[in-house]
Amino acid sequence: QVQLVESGGGLVQAGGSLRLSCAASGIPFSINVMGWYRQAPGKQRELVASITSGGSTNYADSVKGRFTISRDGAKNTVYLQMNSLKPEDTADYYCNVVALGLIKHDYWGQGTQVTVSS
């Protein structure tokens, strides 16, 4: 049974920090990319950051220099360190895992809420 267990969301004041974690288990294929997406009310889901199995990272322009993504391959866990948070970072954050078998497999977490107050 595939599980993506997210933690670390919450309420924080502008300028504060939060660290999100996502632990993946039960995925029967090789994990290629792990990442975080977010969706604010009334907006489309967007990529925040991703990291490949080789350690290459990709960030949305809006979070560059403030957020850092990392992963622990042995634990199949991905982290998102969010610093200098802004009210516009308020959203539901979703963990995403892309695994490769004969085809690509996409897995999603349930989401964790991040609220940044001004």
Accessible surface in RSA format (square Angstrom, percent):
REM  Atomic radii and reference values for relative SASA: ProtOr
REM  Chains: A
REM  Algorithm: Lee & Richards
REM  Probe-radius: 1.40
REM  Slices: 20
REM RES _ NUM      All-atoms   Total-Side   Main-Chain    Non-polar    All polar
REM                ABS   REL    ABS   REL    ABS   REL    ABS   REL    ABS   REL
RES GLN A   1   186.80 104.5 123.80  90.5  63.00 150.0  55.07 117.2 131.73  99.9
RES VAL A   2    52.55  34.6  30.78  27.9  21.77  52.5  30.78  26.7  21.77  59.1
RES GLN A   3    91.15  51.0  86.63  63.3   4.52  10.8  14.43  30.7  76.72  58.2
RES LEU A   4    18.63  10.4   1.75   1.3  16.88  42.4   1.75   1.2  16.88  45.4
RES VAL A   5    89.09  58.6  82.83  75.0   6.27  15.1  85.87  74.6   3.22   8.7
RES GLU A   6    29.06  16.7   4.25   3.2  24.81  59.1   2.24   4.3  26.82  21.9
RES SER A   7    60.86  51.4  55.16  73.6   5.70  13.1  41.69  88.8  19.17  26.9
RES GLY A   8    33.44  41.2   0.00   N/A  33.44  41.2  21.96  60.3  11.48  25.7
RES GLY A   9    29.69  36.6   0.00   N/A  29.69  36.6   2.86   7.9  26.83  60.1
RES GLY A  10    29.97  37.0   0.00   N/A  29.97  37.0  29.54  81.1   0.44   1.0
RES LEU A  11   133.02  74.1 101.31  72.5  31.71  79.7 101.31  71.2  31.71  85.3
RES VAL A  12    25.81  17.0  20.22  18.3   5.59  13.5  25.81  22.4   0.00   0.0
RES GLN A  13   136.07  76.1 133.06  97.2   3.01   7.2  36.21  77.1  99.86  75.7
RES ALA A  14    50.21  46.2  26.74  41.3  23.47  53.4  27.22  38.3  22.99  60.9
RES GLY A  15    56.51  69.7   0.00   N/A  56.51  69.7  30.43  83.5  26.08  58.4
RES GLY A  16    22.38  27.6   0.00   N/A  22.38  27.6  21.27  58.4   1.11   2.5
RES SER A  17    56.96  48.1  38.96  52.0  18.00  41.5  23.06  49.1  33.91  47.5
RES LEU A  18    33.34  18.6  28.03  20.0   5.31  13.4  33.34  23.4   0.00   0.0
RES ARG A  19   127.16  53.4 114.15  58.2  13.00  31.0  35.03  47.9  92.13  55.8
RES LEU A  20     0.00   0.0   0.00   0.0   0.00   0.0   0.00   0.0   0.00   0.0
RES SER A  21    25.79  21.8  25.79  34.4   0.00   0.0  13.14  28.0  12.64  17.7
RES CYS A  22     0.00   0.0   0.00   0.0   0.00   0.0   0.00   0.0   0.00   0.0
RES ALA A  23    43.30  39.8  42.09  65.0   1.21   2.8  42.09  59.3   1.21   3.2
RES ALA A  24     5.92   5.4   0.20   0.3   5.72  13.0   0.24   0.3   5.68  15.1
RES SER A  25    54.52  46.1  50.10  66.9   4.42  10.2  44.69  95.2   9.83  13.8
RES GLY A  26    47.82  59.0   0.00   N/A  47.82  59.0  27.31  74.9  20.51  45.9
RES ILE A  27    26.44  15.0   1.87   1.4  24.57  59.2   1.97   1.4  24.47  66.4
RES PRO A  28    97.73  71.2  57.34  52.3  40.39 146.8  72.26  59.7  25.47 158.3
RES PHE A  29    72.58  36.3  56.08  34.7  16.50  42.9  64.25  39.0   8.33  23.8
RES SER A  30    81.77  69.1  66.88  89.3  14.88  34.3  44.22  94.2  37.55  52.6
RES ILE A  31    20.21  11.5   8.26   6.2  11.95  28.8   8.26   6.0  11.95  32.4
RES ASN A  32    46.91  32.3  45.06  43.5   1.85   4.5   3.76   9.1  43.15  41.7
RES VAL A  33    31.86  21.0  31.86  28.8   0.00   0.0  31.86  27.7   0.00   0.0
RES MET A  34     0.37   0.2   0.37   0.2   0.00   0.0   0.00   0.0   0.37   0.5
RES GLY A  35     1.77   2.2   0.00   N/A   1.77   2.2   1.77   4.9   0.00   0.0
RES TRP A  36     0.00   0.0   0.00   0.0   0.00   0.0   0.00   0.0   0.00   0.0
RES TYR A  37    58.83  27.5  58.83  33.5   0.00   0.0  21.60  16.2  37.23  45.9
RES ARG A  38    15.65   6.6  15.52   7.9   0.13   0.3   2.59   3.5  13.06   7.9
RES GLN A  39    64.41  36.0  60.82  44.5   3.59   8.5  10.71  22.8  53.69  40.7
RES ALA A  40    22.32  20.5  18.98  29.3   3.34   7.6  19.37  27.3   2.95   7.8
RES PRO A  41   121.90  88.8  93.41  85.1  28.49 103.6 105.92  87.4  15.98  99.3
RES GLY A  42    92.20 113.7   0.00   N/A  92.20 113.7  45.65 125.3  46.56 104.3
RES LYS A  43   144.17  70.3 131.48  80.7  12.69  30.2  81.94  73.8  62.23  66.3
RES GLN A  44   160.71  89.9 147.81 108.0  12.90  30.7  52.30 111.3 108.41  82.2
RES ARG A  45    93.08  39.1  67.89  34.6  25.19  60.0  24.47  33.4  68.62  41.6
RES GLU A  46    77.93  44.7  73.45  55.6   4.48  10.7  28.58  55.3  49.36  40.3
RES LEU A  47    52.16  29.0  42.53  30.4   9.62  24.2  42.53  29.9   9.62  25.9
RES VAL A  48     0.59   0.4   0.27   0.2   0.31   0.8   0.59   0.5   0.00   0.0
RES ALA A  49     0.00   0.0   0.00   0.0   0.00   0.0   0.00   0.0   0.00   0.0
RES SER A  50    16.67  14.1  16.57  22.1   0.10   0.2   5.17  11.0  11.50  16.1
RES ILE A  51    12.47   7.1  12.01   8.9   0.46   1.1  12.47   9.0   0.00   0.0
RES THR A  52    44.21  31.4  44.16  44.8   0.05   0.1  40.54  54.5   3.67   5.5
RES SER A  53    76.64  64.8  45.54  60.8  31.10  71.6  22.28  47.4  54.36  76.2
RES GLY A  54    74.81  92.3   0.00   N/A  74.81  92.3  38.36 105.3  36.45  81.6
RES GLY A  55    42.19  52.0   0.00   N/A  42.19  52.0  23.68  65.0  18.51  41.4
RES SER A  56    74.23  62.7  63.68  85.0  10.56  24.3  34.35  73.1  39.88  55.9
RES THR A  57    67.36  47.9  35.98  36.5  31.38  74.8  13.57  18.2  53.79  81.3
RES ASN A  58    78.74  54.3  75.67  73.1   3.07   7.4  21.67  52.1  57.08  55.2
RES TYR A  59    46.00  21.5  36.94  21.0   9.06  23.6  30.02  22.6  15.98  19.7
RES ALA A  60    23.17  21.3  13.92  21.5   9.25  21.0  23.17  32.6   0.00   0.0
RES ASP A  61   118.93  83.3  96.80  96.3  22.13  52.3  36.81  86.6  82.13  81.9
RES SER A  62    64.17  54.2  42.42  56.6  21.74  50.1  51.93 110.6  12.23  17.1
RES VAL A  63     0.09   0.1   0.09   0.1   0.00   0.0   0.09   0.1   0.00   0.0
RES LYS A  64   120.56  58.8 100.47  61.6  20.09  47.8  57.23  51.5  63.33  67.5
RES GLY A  65    86.77 107.0   0.00   N/A  86.77 107.0  43.67 119.8  43.10  96.5
RES ARG A  66    30.68  12.9  25.50  13.0   5.18  12.3  24.95  34.1   5.73   3.5
RES PHE A  67     6.16   3.1   0.00   0.0   6.16  16.0   0.00   0.0   6.16  17.6
RES THR A  68    76.77  54.6  75.42  76.5   1.34   3.2  46.69  62.7  30.07  45.5
RES ILE A  69     6.21   3.5   0.00   0.0   6.21  15.0   0.00   0.0   6.21  16.8
RES SER A  70    47.46  40.1  46.71  62.3   0.75   1.7  35.05  74.6  12.41  17.4
RES ARG A  71    50.92  21.4  22.61  11.5  28.31  67.4  12.75  17.4  38.17  23.1
RES ASP A  72    43.72  30.6  38.31  38.1   5.41  12.8  14.12  33.2  29.60  29.5
RES GLY A  73    48.39  59.7   0.00   N/A  48.39  59.7  27.58  75.7  20.81  46.6
RES ALA A  74   105.36  96.9  57.12  88.1  48.24 109.7  69.50  97.9  35.86  95.0
RES LYS A  75   139.17  67.9 120.82  74.1  18.35  43.7  75.58  68.0  63.59  67.7
RES ASN A  76    54.65  37.7  54.50  52.7   0.15   0.4   1.44   3.5  53.21  51.4
RES THR A  77    10.93   7.8  10.93  11.1   0.00   0.0   6.34   8.5   4.59   6.9
RES VAL A  78     0.00   0.0   0.00   0.0   0.00   0.0   0.00   0.0   0.00   0.0
RES TYR A  79    39.09  18.3  39.09  22.2   0.00   0.0  19.70  14.8  19.39  23.9
RES LEU A  80     0.00   0.0   0.00   0.0   0.00   0.0   0.00   0.0   0.00   0.0
RES GLN A  81    57.48  32.1  57.27  41.9   0.20   0.5  28.73  61.2  28.74  21.8
RES MET A  82     0.00   0.0   0.00   0.0   0.00   0.0   0.00   0.0   0.00   0.0
RES ASN A  83    59.53  41.1  59.53  57.5   0.00   0.0  15.67  37.7  43.85  42.4
RES SER A  84    59.55  50.3  54.72  73.0   4.83  11.1  19.64  41.8  39.91  55.9
RES LEU A  85     2.17   1.2   0.00   0.0   2.17   5.5   0.00   0.0   2.17   5.8
RES LYS A  86    86.73  42.3  86.32  53.0   0.41   1.0  39.58  35.6  47.15  50.2
RES PRO A  87    54.20  39.5  47.46  43.3   6.74  24.5  47.71  39.4   6.49  40.4
RES GLU A  88   122.02  70.1  95.94  72.6  26.08  62.1  61.75 119.4  60.27  49.2
RES ASP A  89     0.46   0.3   0.46   0.5   0.00   0.0   0.00   0.0   0.46   0.5
RES THR A  90    41.21  29.3  37.64  38.2   3.57   8.5  35.80  48.1   5.41   8.2
RES ALA A  91     4.29   3.9   0.99   1.5   3.30   7.5   4.29   6.0   0.00   0.0
RES ASP A  92    51.20  35.9  49.98  49.7   1.22   2.9   5.22  12.3  45.99  45.9
RES TYR A  93     0.00   0.0   0.00   0.0   0.00   0.0   0.00   0.0   0.00   0.0
RES TYR A  94    34.74  16.2  34.74  19.8   0.00   0.0   8.77   6.6  25.97  32.0
RES CYS A  95     0.00   0.0   0.00   0.0   0.00   0.0   0.00   0.0   0.00   0.0
RES ASN A  96     7.11   4.9   7.11   6.9   0.00   0.0   0.10   0.2   7.02   6.8
RES VAL A  97     0.00   0.0   0.00   0.0   0.00   0.0   0.00   0.0   0.00   0.0
RES VAL A  98    19.78  13.0  19.78  17.9   0.00   0.0  19.78  17.2   0.00   0.0
RES ALA A  99     0.00   0.0   0.00   0.0   0.00   0.0   0.00   0.0   0.00   0.0
RES LEU A 100    84.66  47.1  75.81  54.2   8.85  22.2  75.81  53.2   8.85  23.8
RES GLY A 101    37.23  45.9   0.00   N/A  37.23  45.9  14.70  40.3  22.53  50.5
RES LEU A 102   188.95 105.2 153.08 109.5  35.88  90.2 155.81 109.4  33.14  89.2
RES ILE A 103   118.81  67.6 110.28  82.2   8.53  20.5 118.81  85.6   0.00   0.0
RES LYS A 104   128.82  62.8 104.97  64.4  23.85  56.8  55.38  49.8  73.44  78.2
RES HIS A 105    42.47  23.2  38.67  26.9   3.79   9.7  23.69  24.4  18.78  21.9
RES ASP A 106    75.12  52.6  48.56  48.3  26.56  62.8  19.93  46.9  55.19  55.0
RES TYR A 107    39.69  18.5  36.71  20.9   2.98   7.7  33.39  25.1   6.29   7.8
RES TRP A 108   100.86  40.5  76.67  37.1  24.18  56.8  61.68  32.9  39.17  63.5
RES GLY A 109     7.49   9.2   0.00   N/A   7.49   9.2   1.30   3.6   6.19  13.9
RES GLN A 110   166.87  93.3 144.05 105.3  22.82  54.3  60.19 128.1 106.68  80.9
RES GLY A 111    25.75  31.8   0.00   N/A  25.75  31.8   3.52   9.7  22.22  49.8
RES THR A 112    21.50  15.3  15.77  16.0   5.74  13.7   9.55  12.8  11.95  18.1
RES GLN A 113   120.07  67.1 110.97  81.1   9.09  21.7  22.65  48.2  97.42  73.9
RES VAL A 114     0.00   0.0   0.00   0.0   0.00   0.0   0.00   0.0   0.00   0.0
RES THR A 115    47.28  33.6  47.28  47.9   0.00   0.0  35.41  47.6  11.86  17.9
RES VAL A 116     7.03   4.6   0.00   0.0   7.03  16.9   0.00   0.0   7.03  19.1
RES SER A 117    42.53  35.9  36.04  48.1   6.49  15.0  35.35  75.3   7.18  10.1
RES SER A 118   128.96 109.0  68.13  90.9  60.82 140.1  55.89 119.0  73.06 102.4
END  Absolute sums over single chains surface
CHAIN  1 A     6314.7       4638.7       1675.9       3270.7       3043.9
END  Absolute sums over all chains
TOTAL          6314.7       4638.7       1675.9       3270.7       3043.9
